[in-house]
Structures are given as C-alpha cells and as structure tokens.
Amino acid sequence: MPATSKAQQRAAGAALGARRGDTPKSKLKGASRQMADSMTEKQLEDFAKGSIKGKPGHVG
C-alpha cells in the first residue's frame, strides 16, 4: 500500500532508515517512530517508494 501524502512517505523513509541502521532510532519522532515499531521492513519499503509528485503535503 503506497503512502497517500508526502508526509507519510517521508516518515516511512525515515523509519526505514532507522530499521536498516542508517540512522539511530532515538532520532525518530512522531509517526516515523511509530512506523519503525509497528511495520515490517517490506511494509516500510512499499510505503516509502514511488513518486511524491501530485501527492498532497498532509492528509487530514
């Protein structure tokens, strides 16, 4: 399932980086921290991939 907004996509990318060890998990905040805890690496990849062109900044 792809992200529906730019903010979701960025949060998923940050969580994926922490999951892979690129950034420390302690640097994550808010949604990205929740995503890192609750989603698998494959789910994060699916959520973070794709173009941000045409997506809204935030969803409700």
Biopython code that builds the backbone (N, CA, C, O; Angstrom):
import numpy as np
from Bio.PDB.StructureBuilder import StructureBuilder

atoms = [
    (1, "MET", "N", (0.848, -1.171, 0.000)),
    (1, "MET", "CA", (0.000, 0.000, 0.000)),
    (1, "MET", "C", (0.897, 1.239, 0.000)),
    (1, "MET", "O", (1.667, 1.429, 0.941)),
    (2, "PRO", "N", (0.820, 2.065, -1.006)),
    (2, "PRO", "CA", (1.664, 3.257, -1.050)),
    (2, "PRO", "C", (1.141, 4.362, -0.130)),
    (2, "PRO", "O", (-0.032, 4.379, 0.242)),
    (3, "ALA", "N", (2.023, 5.264, 0.220)),
    (3, "ALA", "CA", (1.651, 6.402, 1.056)),
    (3, "ALA", "C", (0.684, 7.296, 0.299)),
    (3, "ALA", "O", (0.732, 7.369, -0.929)),
    (4, "THR", "N", (-0.193, 7.976, 1.023)),
    (4, "THR", "CA", (-1.160, 8.855, 0.380)),
    (4, "THR", "C", (-0.763, 10.322, 0.476)),
    (4, "THR", "O", (-1.450, 11.179, -0.080)),
    (5, "SER", "N", (0.325, 10.629, 1.167)),
    (5, "SER", "CA", (0.785, 12.014, 1.257)),
    (5, "SER", "C", (2.309, 12.061, 1.325)),
    (5, "SER", "O", (2.968, 11.058, 1.599)),
    (6, "LYS", "N", (2.842, 13.230, 1.073)),
    (6, "LYS", "CA", (4.295, 13.428, 1.148)),
    (6, "LYS", "C", (4.795, 13.195, 2.567)),
    (6, "LYS", "O", (5.867, 12.621, 2.762)),
    (7, "ALA", "N", (4.032, 13.633, 3.551)),
    (7, "ALA", "CA", (4.433, 13.489, 4.949)),
    (7, "ALA", "C", (4.522, 12.011, 5.338)),
    (7, "ALA", "O", (5.462, 11.606, 6.023)),
    (8, "GLN", "N", (3.549, 11.207, 4.905)),
    (8, "GLN", "CA", (3.581, 9.778, 5.197)),
    (8, "GLN", "C", (4.792, 9.119, 4.545)),
    (8, "GLN", "O", (5.440, 8.258, 5.142)),
    (9, "GLN", "N", (5.087, 9.530, 3.320)),
    (9, "GLN", "CA", (6.200, 8.940, 2.594)),
    (9, "GLN", "C", (7.535, 9.286, 3.250)),
    (9, "GLN", "O", (8.418, 8.434, 3.353)),
    (10, "ARG", "N", (7.681, 10.528, 3.692)),
    (10, "ARG", "CA", (8.913, 10.929, 4.374)),
    (10, "ARG", "C", (9.067, 10.195, 5.703)),
    (10, "ARG", "O", (10.168, 9.764, 6.049)),
    (11, "ALA", "N", (7.972, 10.050, 6.452)),
    (11, "ALA", "CA", (8.020, 9.345, 7.733)),
    (11, "ALA", "C", (8.401, 7.878, 7.529)),
    (11, "ALA", "O", (9.184, 7.324, 8.300)),
    (12, "ALA", "N", (7.851, 7.257, 6.499)),
    (12, "ALA", "CA", (8.178, 5.865, 6.210)),
    (12, "ALA", "C", (9.646, 5.728, 5.812)),
    (12, "ALA", "O", (10.303, 4.759, 6.193)),
    (13, "GLY", "N", (10.159, 6.681, 5.055)),
    (13, "GLY", "CA", (11.565, 6.656, 4.661)),
    (13, "GLY", "C", (12.485, 6.796, 5.859)),
    (13, "GLY", "O", (13.511, 6.121, 5.941)),
    (14, "ALA", "N", (12.124, 7.664, 6.782)),
    (14, "ALA", "CA", (12.930, 7.835, 7.997)),
    (14, "ALA", "C", (12.896, 6.563, 8.850)),
    (14, "ALA", "O", (13.922, 6.140, 9.384)),
    (15, "ALA", "N", (11.719, 5.961, 8.973)),
    (15, "ALA", "CA", (11.588, 4.729, 9.749)),
    (15, "ALA", "C", (12.369, 3.595, 9.098)),
    (15, "ALA", "O", (12.980, 2.782, 9.792)),
    (16, "LEU", "N", (12.354, 3.536, 7.778)),
    (16, "LEU", "CA", (13.091, 2.507, 7.061)),
    (16, "LEU", "C", (14.595, 2.667, 7.274)),
    (16, "LEU", "O", (15.306, 1.678, 7.449)),
    (17, "GLY", "N", (15.077, 3.903, 7.259)),
    (17, "GLY", "CA", (16.490, 4.164, 7.519)),
    (17, "GLY", "C", (16.901, 3.725, 8.908)),
    (17, "GLY", "O", (17.988, 3.178, 9.097)),
    (18, "ALA", "N", (16.040, 3.962, 9.877)),
    (18, "ALA", "CA", (16.339, 3.539, 11.246)),
    (18, "ALA", "C", (16.294, 2.023, 11.367)),
    (18, "ALA", "O", (17.110, 1.424, 12.068)),
    (19, "ARG", "N", (15.347, 1.410, 10.688)),
    (19, "ARG", "CA", (15.217, -0.051, 10.728)),
    (19, "ARG", "C", (16.458, -0.720, 10.146)),
    (19, "ARG", "O", (16.892, -1.765, 10.629)),
    (20, "ARG", "N", (17.028, -0.108, 9.100)),
    (20, "ARG", "CA", (18.212, -0.664, 8.441)),
    (20, "ARG", "C", (19.510, -0.277, 9.141)),
    (20, "ARG", "O", (20.570, -0.806, 8.805)),
    (21, "GLY", "N", (19.445, 0.638, 10.111)),
    (21, "GLY", "CA", (20.623, 1.023, 10.861)),
    (21, "GLY", "C", (21.363, 2.223, 10.304)),
    (21, "GLY", "O", (22.469, 2.527, 10.752)),
    (22, "ASP", "N", (20.771, 2.918, 9.328)),
    (22, "ASP", "CA", (21.402, 4.102, 8.750)),
    (22, "ASP", "C", (21.372, 5.290, 9.711)),
    (22, "ASP", "O", (22.310, 6.087, 9.751)),
    (23, "THR", "N", (20.305, 5.402, 10.474)),
    (23, "THR", "CA", (20.172, 6.471, 11.467)),
    (23, "THR", "C", (19.746, 5.845, 12.792)),
    (23, "THR", "O", (19.073, 4.814, 12.797)),
    (24, "PRO", "N", (20.127, 6.449, 13.909)),
    (24, "PRO", "CA", (19.709, 5.891, 15.200)),
    (24, "PRO", "C", (18.208, 6.063, 15.424)),
    (24, "PRO", "O", (17.635, 7.095, 15.074)),
    (25, "LYS", "N", (17.591, 5.070, 15.994)),
    (25, "LYS", "CA", (16.151, 5.113, 16.246)),
    (25, "LYS", "C", (15.781, 6.227, 17.228)),
    (25, "LYS", "O", (14.647, 6.705, 17.225)),
    (26, "SER", "N", (16.722, 6.634, 18.056)),
    (26, "SER", "CA", (16.464, 7.693, 19.028)),
    (26, "SER", "C", (16.224, 9.044, 18.357)),
    (26, "SER", "O", (15.665, 9.948, 18.979)),
    (27, "LYS", "N", (16.635, 9.194, 17.104)),
    (27, "LYS", "CA", (16.431, 10.448, 16.380)),
    (27, "LYS", "C", (15.037, 10.548, 15.769)),
    (27, "LYS", "O", (14.645, 11.623, 15.315)),
    (28, "LEU", "N", (14.285, 9.458, 15.748)),
    (28, "LEU", "CA", (12.950, 9.465, 15.164)),
    (28, "LEU", "C", (11.954, 10.132, 16.107)),
    (28, "LEU", "O", (12.080, 10.058, 17.329)),
    (29, "LYS", "N", (10.965, 10.783, 15.507)),
    (29, "LYS", "CA", (9.912, 11.433, 16.285)),
    (29, "LYS", "C", (8.558, 11.110, 15.671)),
    (29, "LYS", "O", (8.465, 10.831, 14.476)),
    (30, "GLY", "N", (7.528, 11.146, 16.474)),
    (30, "GLY", "CA", (6.162, 11.040, 15.990)),
    (30, "GLY", "C", (5.851, 9.807, 15.171)),
    (30, "GLY", "O", (6.107, 8.678, 15.588)),
    (31, "ALA", "N", (5.288, 10.047, 13.986)),
    (31, "ALA", "CA", (4.801, 8.966, 13.138)),
    (31, "ALA", "C", (5.917, 8.030, 12.695)),
    (31, "ALA", "O", (5.712, 6.819, 12.604)),
    (32, "SER", "N", (7.094, 8.580, 12.421)),
    (32, "SER", "CA", (8.187, 7.717, 11.958)),
    (32, "SER", "C", (8.613, 6.738, 13.051)),
    (32, "SER", "O", (8.984, 5.603, 12.751)),
    (33, "ARG", "N", (8.564, 7.159, 14.300)),
    (33, "ARG", "CA", (8.902, 6.252, 15.404)),
    (33, "ARG", "C", (7.854, 5.151, 15.524)),
    (33, "ARG", "O", (8.196, 3.987, 15.736)),
    (34, "GLN", "N", (6.590, 5.511, 15.392)),
    (34, "GLN", "CA", (5.526, 4.514, 15.455)),
    (34, "GLN", "C", (5.635, 3.526, 14.297)),
    (34, "GLN", "O", (5.453, 2.322, 14.477)),
    (35, "MET", "N", (5.932, 4.044, 13.113)),
    (35, "MET", "CA", (6.076, 3.174, 11.948)),
    (35, "MET", "C", (7.224, 2.192, 12.132)),
    (35, "MET", "O", (7.093, 1.017, 11.792)),
    (36, "ALA", "N", (8.336, 2.655, 12.661)),
    (36, "ALA", "CA", (9.503, 1.795, 12.856)),
    (36, "ALA", "C", (9.183, 0.654, 13.822)),
    (36, "ALA", "O", (9.696, -0.455, 13.670)),
    (37, "ASP", "N", (8.340, 0.926, 14.806)),
    (37, "ASP", "CA", (7.984, -0.089, 15.793)),
    (37, "ASP", "C", (6.928, -1.063, 15.285)),
    (37, "ASP", "O", (6.958, -2.243, 15.636)),
    (38, "SER", "N", (5.993, -0.584, 14.461)),
    (38, "SER", "CA", (4.827, -1.400, 14.135)),
    (38, "SER", "C", (4.829, -2.018, 12.747)),
    (38, "SER", "O", (4.006, -2.894, 12.480)),
    (39, "MET", "N", (5.717, -1.603, 11.852)),
    (39, "MET", "CA", (5.695, -2.096, 10.480)),
    (39, "MET", "C", (6.949, -2.913, 10.168)),
    (39, "MET", "O", (8.010, -2.682, 10.747)),
    (40, "THR", "N", (6.817, -3.866, 9.251)),
    (40, "THR", "CA", (7.964, -4.645, 8.822)),
    (40, "THR", "C", (8.776, -3.834, 7.814)),
    (40, "THR", "O", (8.305, -2.817, 7.306)),
    (41, "GLU", "N", (9.988, -4.285, 7.528)),
    (41, "GLU", "CA", (10.840, -3.587, 6.569)),
    (41, "GLU", "C", (10.192, -3.577, 5.179)),
    (41, "GLU", "O", (10.280, -2.580, 4.463)),
    (42, "LYS", "N", (9.552, -4.664, 4.802)),
    (42, "LYS", "CA", (8.881, -4.745, 3.499)),
    (42, "LYS", "C", (7.727, -3.753, 3.426)),
    (42, "LYS", "O", (7.552, -3.093, 2.402)),
    (43, "GLN", "N", (6.943, -3.634, 4.482)),
    (43, "GLN", "CA", (5.839, -2.680, 4.513)),
    (43, "GLN", "C", (6.359, -1.256, 4.404)),
    (43, "GLN", "O", (5.773, -0.433, 3.701)),
    (44, "LEU", "N", (7.461, -0.954, 5.097)),
    (44, "LEU", "CA", (8.049, 0.378, 5.037)),
    (44, "LEU", "C", (8.559, 0.686, 3.635)),
    (44, "LEU", "O", (8.393, 1.802, 3.144)),
    (45, "GLU", "N", (9.181, -0.304, 2.986)),
    (45, "GLU", "CA", (9.649, -0.112, 1.610)),
    (45, "GLU", "C", (8.494, 0.226, 0.682)),
    (45, "GLU", "O", (8.585, 1.156, -0.120)),
    (46, "ASP", "N", (7.401, -0.536, 0.792)),
    (46, "ASP", "CA", (6.232, -0.296, -0.058)),
    (46, "ASP", "C", (5.635, 1.080, 0.192)),
    (46, "ASP", "O", (5.192, 1.751, -0.740)),
    (47, "PHE", "N", (5.623, 1.498, 1.450)),
    (47, "PHE", "CA", (5.044, 2.784, 1.827)),
    (47, "PHE", "C", (5.908, 3.948, 1.355)),
    (47, "PHE", "O", (5.387, 4.997, 0.975)),
    (48, "ALA", "N", (7.232, 3.765, 1.377)),
    (48, "ALA", "CA", (8.149, 4.861, 1.078)),
    (48, "ALA", "C", (8.455, 5.011, -0.408)),
    (48, "ALA", "O", (8.861, 6.089, -0.843)),
    (49, "LYS", "N", (8.269, 3.956, -1.193)),
    (49, "LYS", "CA", (8.676, 4.031, -2.595)),
    (49, "LYS", "C", (7.654, 4.803, -3.429)),
    (49, "LYS", "O", (6.516, 5.014, -3.011)),
    (50, "GLY", "N", (8.087, 5.209, -4.600)),
    (50, "GLY", "CA", (7.210, 5.900, -5.526)),
    (50, "GLY", "C", (7.469, 7.383, -5.555)),
    (50, "GLY", "O", (8.260, 7.911, -4.774)),
    (51, "SER", "N", (6.803, 8.035, -6.451)),
    (51, "SER", "CA", (6.971, 9.467, -6.646)),
    (51, "SER", "C", (6.092, 10.261, -5.687)),
    (51, "SER", "O", (4.996, 9.830, -5.331)),
    (52, "ILE", "N", (6.584, 11.423, -5.276)),
    (52, "ILE", "CA", (5.770, 12.300, -4.433)),
    (52, "ILE", "C", (5.011, 13.319, -5.271)),
    (52, "ILE", "O", (4.240, 14.125, -4.749)),
    (53, "LYS", "N", (5.241, 13.268, -6.569)),
    (53, "LYS", "CA", (4.592, 14.206, -7.480)),
    (53, "LYS", "C", (3.076, 14.015, -7.440)),
    (53, "LYS", "O", (2.577, 12.902, -7.608)),
    (54, "GLY", "N", (2.366, 15.089, -7.221)),
    (54, "GLY", "CA", (0.917, 15.043, -7.206)),
    (54, "GLY", "C", (0.287, 14.654, -5.878)),
    (54, "GLY", "O", (-0.938, 14.672, -5.754)),
    (55, "LYS", "N", (1.087, 14.306, -4.889)),
    (55, "LYS", "CA", (0.549, 13.956, -3.580)),
    (55, "LYS", "C", (0.397, 15.201, -2.729)),
    (55, "LYS", "O", (1.215, 16.117, -2.824)),
    (56, "PRO", "N", (-0.635, 15.251, -1.899)),
    (56, "PRO", "CA", (-0.785, 16.396, -1.004)),
    (56, "PRO", "C", (0.291, 16.378, 0.079)),
    (56, "PRO", "O", (0.881, 15.334, 0.359)),
    (57, "GLY", "N", (0.541, 17.527, 0.679)),
    (57, "GLY", "CA", (1.541, 17.627, 1.749)),
    (57, "GLY", "C", (1.159, 16.804, 2.962)),
    (57, "GLY", "O", (1.987, 16.075, 3.508)),
    (58, "HIS", "N", (-0.094, 16.916, 3.389)),
    (58, "HIS", "CA", (-0.608, 16.181, 4.542)),
    (58, "HIS", "C", (-2.020, 15.708, 4.235)),
    (58, "HIS", "O", (-2.726, 16.308, 3.424)),
    (59, "VAL", "N", (-2.420, 14.639, 4.885)),
    (59, "VAL", "CA", (-3.786, 14.131, 4.737)),
    (59, "VAL", "C", (-4.469, 14.284, 6.083)),
    (59, "VAL", "O", (-3.941, 13.859, 7.110)),
    (60, "GLY", "N", (-5.618, 14.878, 6.071)),
    (60, "GLY", "CA", (-6.489, 15.125, 7.199)),
    (60, "GLY", "C", (-5.980, 14.769, 8.482)),
    (60, "GLY", "O", (-6.664, 14.949, 9.489)),
]
sb = StructureBuilder()
sb.init_structure("model")
sb.init_model(0)
sb.init_chain("A")
sb.init_seg("    ")
for serial, (resi, resn, name, xyz) in enumerate(atoms, 1):
    if name == "N":
        sb.init_residue(resn, " ", resi, " ")
    sb.init_atom(name, np.array(xyz, "f"), 0.0, 1.0, " ", f" {name:<3s}", serial, name[0])
structure = sb.get_structure()
